[in-house]
């Protein structure tokens, strides 16, 4: 029975649903952090114009996006095929040349 197809589908689905939004979150979080450090920026984070709230939101988005990017890697690692081919001790050795 070929068990490779569901593993590949799970990895692709996790990449599309978690990895791609995670990359967008990295861009958004980095931009938010950079905007919080620029002087005179018009920052509005849920009604607050404090740069510290923008920094906090940017760091939170960065952390969540890193976790989101790591999910497809974990799913690939868990669903990859296990290699169980070990040389048997009962097999004869090949002749020396």
C-alpha positions in Angstrom: 0.0 0.0 0.0 1.4 3.4 -1.0 1.2 5.7 2.0 3.1 8.6 0.4 0.1 10.4 -1.1 -1.7 11.4 2.1 1.6 12.6 3.7 2.3 14.8 0.7 -1.2 16.2 0.7 -1.1 17.0 4.5 2.2 18.8 4.0 0.9 20.9 1.1 -2.3 21.8 2.9 -0.4 22.8 6.0 2.0 24.9 3.9 -0.9 26.7 2.1 -3.0 27.2 5.3 -0.2 28.0 7.8 3.0 28.7 6.0 1.8 31.3 3.5 -0.1 33.4 6.1 2.9 33.1 8.4 5.1 34.7 5.7 2.6 37.5 5.4 2.6 37.9 9.2 6.3 38.2 9.2 6.1 41.1 6.7 3.3 42.8 8.7 5.0 42.4 12.0 8.3 43.7 10.7 6.6 46.7 9.1 4.7 47.4 12.3 7.9 47.3 14.4 9.7 49.6 12.0 6.8 52.0 12.0 6.8 52.1 15.8 10.4 53.3 15.8 10.0 56.0 13.1 9.5 59.5 14.6 6.4 61.3 13.8 4.6 58.3 12.4 0.8 58.2 12.5 0.3 55.0 14.4 -3.2 53.7 15.3 -3.3 50.3 17.0 -6.9 49.6 18.1 -7.5 53.3 19.0 -4.1 53.8 20.7 -1.5 56.1 19.2 1.3 54.9 21.6 4.4 53.5 19.8 4.8 50.9 22.5 1.4 49.3 21.6 2.6 49.1 18.0 5.8 47.4 19.1 3.9 45.0 21.2 1.6 44.1 18.4 4.5 43.7 15.9 6.3 41.4 18.3 3.2 39.3 18.9 2.5 39.0 15.2 6.2 38.0 14.6 6.0 35.3 17.2 2.7 33.9 16.0 3.9 33.9 12.4 7.1 32.0 13.3 5.0 29.4 15.0 2.7 29.3 11.9 5.7 28.8 9.6 7.0 26.0 11.8 3.8 24.0 11.5 4.4 22.7 8.0 7.9 21.7 9.0 6.6 19.7 12.0 3.9 18.1 9.9 6.4 17.1 7.3 8.7 15.6 9.9 5.9 13.6 11.6 4.4 12.3 8.3 7.6 11.5 6.4 8.1 7.8 5.6 10.0 5.8 8.1 13.0 3.9 6.8 13.0 0.4 8.2 15.5 -1.3 5.9 18.2 -2.6 8.0 20.7 -5.2 6.8 19.9 -8.6 8.1 22.6 -10.4 10.0 21.7 -13.7 8.3 22.5 -12.6 4.8 25.8 -13.7 3.4 28.5 -11.0 2.7 29.2 -10.2 -0.9 32.5 -11.6 -2.3 35.6 -9.4 -1.9 37.0 -8.3 -5.2 
